[in-house]
Amino acid sequence: MSTAWPAESPGPSQPWGDLEHLSVQRDPGDVTGVVLVTLDLPERRNSMSEEMTRSWGEVMRALATDRSVRAVVVTGRGRAFCAGGDFSWLAGTPDAGVPELRERMLAFYRTWLSVHDLRVPTVAAINGAAFGGGCELALSCDLRLMDESASIGLTETSLAIIPGAGGCVRLPRLVGAARAKEMILTARRLSASEARDVGLVHR
């Protein structure tokens, strides 16, 4: 699903065109100044595809300069918030060396973490699984609200991948070093009630 910025809305000075694997809604429910950004690849649990990553970067850059925006809400379409990074694109360059892969991953991380730099309140509305990069995306938002049936965790360590998108830094600040070590080293998934009890989500 692709959604351009509504032409009738006072949006960014340089609106984007069609978006891939991402949709944007201005003033949902007639709440003025709120922008709802929805990860839109439900058949792959909203994993961070290359196309979605590119669209996300365009939207974040536009929102950063739009002074009419008062808050940004991020959620996922379907049964998942975000299952994390889609690393299939790495397999497309099997001969790439470490320096090239490092630069690609740094660009990937910086793009997704740019939500942290927005100068308005940001809310992660966690409607389903938030694993790996999806968890780190939620951690980058100011507030986290979680559906009772959702779960969250830095599960990439079960694949021998470190939480490279800020998880090793932000998680200890929220839940403490001991709990963060447990979650990171064991790839444990927390239920909504557990996440609330340890301070990972607000409600």
N, C-alpha and C positions, 0 to 999 in steps of 0.2 A: 504494500500500500504506500502510495506517495502523496504527500500533501504539501502544497506550497503555502506560503504565508497569505492569509486572506487579503485580497486587494483592497477591501473596504476598511481594513483595520489600520491604525496609525503605527505601522511596524517599522523595522529597521530601514535605514537610508538606502541600503543595498540588499533588497530581499533576495533570497535564494530561489532557485527554480525547483524542479522536481527533486524530492528526497527519496533515497533508497533505504528500505528497511527502517524507516523512521517517520513518524507523523507528528505534526505540531498543531495544537488547537489554542487559539487565543480566546481569553475570557470564557472559559468553560463554565456553564451554568450562570452566565451573565455576571461572573465575578471579575470586575474590572481590574486590569493590570496583571492578571495571573496568566501564565503560559504553561500549558500542559504538553510535555514532551513524552511521547510513547515509543518505546523500543518495539519495532513492528516486524518481527520475524518469528512468529509463534511456532511454526513447524520445526524450528531449530531452537526452541526455548529462548528466543531472543539473544542468541549468542552474538558476540561482537564481531560481525563480519567486516571485511574490508570496506564494503559499500556503506554499511551502517556507520563505521568509524569516520569515513569521509563526510557523510551527511551530518553526523554529530558535531564535527569540527566546524562545519559551515554554520550550523544553528547556534552553537556557543559563541562564535565570533559575532554573529548578528545580535544576539541577546546582550552581549557585553557592551554594545554601543547604543542600545535602544533605551532611552531614558523613560519611556512610558511603562516599562516592565517593572512590576512591584514584587513579584515572586515567581519562582519556577518550580513546577512539580514534575518529577520524573517517575514513570511507571512502565510496566510492560504489558503488551497485548497477550491475551490468552492466559495460560496457567502458570507462566513463569515471569518473574521480574527480569532476570538475566542470568543465564547459565555460565557466563564468563566469556573469555576470549575464544574466538574461533581460529585455531592455529592451523587450519588446513592450508591456508595460504603460504605458510612457511614450507610445507612439503612441496610446494610448487617450485622451490629453488633449492634442491638438495645439495647443490654444489656451492652454496653461499658460505662464506667464511664467517668466523665469529664477529669481526668488526662490522660487516654488513648487517648481520642479524641483530647485533646490538643497536645499531642506528635505527633499524626498522622498529624494534621493540620500544626504544625510547620515544620515537615519534608516536607510536600507538598509545603508550602510557600518558604522554603529555596531552594528547588530544582528549582522552577520556577524563583526565583529571582537571581539565580546564573548567569544569563546572564549579570547582572550588574557588575559582577566581572571580566569579560573578559577584557583583556588588549588591545583590538582593538576596533575601532568604531563599534557600533551596530546600526542597522536601523530597525525600525518596519515599514513594508510596509503594511498599514492597508487597505485591499482590500474589507472589508465589516464590518459587526457588530463587535465591540470590546467592550464587556460588562463585568462588574465585573472583574474577574481575567484576562480576555483578555485585558481590559483597563489597569490594573496594570502591565501586561506583557509589553505593549507598553510604559508605563511610565518608565519602567526599562531600556529601550533602550536609546541610546544617541540621536538619531534622529527619528522623526516620520513623515512619509509621508502618506497621506490619500487620497483614491479615493473619487471623488466628490460625489458618491452615498452612501458612508459609513456613519456610525454613531458610537458614542462612549459615554460611561458613566459608572459610578459606580452604576449599577442598582441593585446590591445585597441588598441594603438597603430596597428595596421594599419587600424583603423576610425576613426582620428582621435579616440580616446578615451584620456584619461590613466589610468594605473593609480592610481585615486583611493582605493582601499581599503588604503592603506599600502604598496603595492608600491615606490613611489619612495623610501621611507624604509627599509623592512626589507631589500630586496634588496641595496643597497650595503653594509649592515652584515654581510651574510653572504658576499658574493662580491667585495666591493671596488667602488670607484666606477667604474673603467674597464670592468670586465666588466658591471656593472649598466647602464651607459650603452649598451653594445653591445646587450644584450638588450632594453632598453626602446626604443631608437631604431630598431632593426631588426625588432622583434617576433619575434626568433629563438626557435625551439623547441629545447630541449635534450633529448637522449636521457637515459635513466637513468644511463648510465655517465658522460656529460658532466656531468650535474647532481651526481653524486657527486664527480667529480674537482675541481670548482670549489667544493665545500663547500655547495652548495644543499640537498642531501639527505645524510643520514647513512649510509644503507645502501641 
